[in-house]
């Protein structure tokens, strides 16, 4: 039996989540970068089931759920029930500084010191990484919000689509 209507509903849901996630990244001025461009979905179908995967850069989970800092954390991160925390010893060593250094160089962004001279990328990386390590990252739920919003109406839509697919199969069966 073909599930044409169910397939359309799952695809529509996936497109909604991806589009809204990208829109949320744009609102937060994080759009246009690697994370924005990486948000996508993949549907694998077999005769018995559908498998829907949402894809994005690995660090997308940190941006979405936030990361608790070593000394303090943002209320939004606590509310998002983030399981990520700096200083837990479970993450890769130097991962934060490598990413910040690459971002600074890509954006060609530099602070000035008290004498008005440009700071080195390494010095700026250290200052930003130390601040993030202590304060954490604020959760913005760019992916979680559209995922859950679409999920609320998905069961009803799937029931309707499944009913239409069964109806189509019965009609095709009676015409033969």
Residue pairs with C-beta under 8 A, 6 or more apart in sequence:
1 165
1 166
1 169
2 165
2 169
3 50
3 161
3 162
3 165
4 165
4 168
5 160
5 161
5 162
5 164
5 165
5 168
6 50
6 158
6 161
6 162
6 165
7 43
7 45
7 50
8 161
9 154
9 157
9 158
9 160
9 161
10 43
10 50
10 52
10 158
11 43
13 52
13 150
13 154
13 157
14 41
14 43
14 52
14 54
15 41
16 146
16 150
17 41
17 54
17 143
17 146
17 147
17 150
18 39
18 40
18 41
18 54
19 146
20 145
20 146
20 149
20 150
21 39
21 56
21 142
21 143
21 146
21 147
22 31
22 36
22 39
24 140
24 141
24 142
24 143
24 145
24 146
25 31
25 35
25 36
25 39
25 142
26 32
26 36
28 140
28 142
30 36
30 63
30 140
30 142
34 57
35 56
35 57
35 59
35 60
35 63
38 55
38 56
38 57
38 60
39 54
39 55
39 56
39 60
39 143
40 54
40 55
40 56
41 52
41 53
41 54
41 55
42 52
42 53
42 55
43 50
43 51
43 52
43 53
44 50
44 51
44 53
45 51
54 143
54 147
56 143
59 99
60 143
61 84
62 84
62 137
63 137
63 140
63 142
64 80
64 139
64 140
64 141
64 142
64 143
64 144
65 77
65 80
65 81
65 82
65 83
65 84
65 139
65 141
65 144
66 73
66 74
66 76
66 77
66 80
66 82
66 84
66 136
66 137
66 138
66 139
66 140
67 77
67 82
67 84
67 85
67 86
67 132
67 136
67 137
68 77
68 78
68 82
68 84
68 85
68 86
68 136
69 85
69 86
69 132
69 133
69 134
69 135
69 136
70 85
70 86
70 87
70 133
70 134
71 134
71 135
72 134
72 135
72 136
73 135
73 136
74 135
74 136
74 137
74 138
74 139
76 138
76 139
76 140
77 136
77 137
77 138
77 139
79 139
80 139
80 141
80 144
82 139
85 136
86 96
86 132
86 133
86 134
86 136
87 133
96 129
96 132
96 133
97 125
97 126
97 129
100 125
100 128
100 129
100 132
101 121
101 122
101 125
104 110
104 121
104 124
104 125
104 128
105 121
109 124
110 118
110 119
110 121
110 124
111 118
111 119
111 123
111 124
111 127
112 118
112 119
113 119
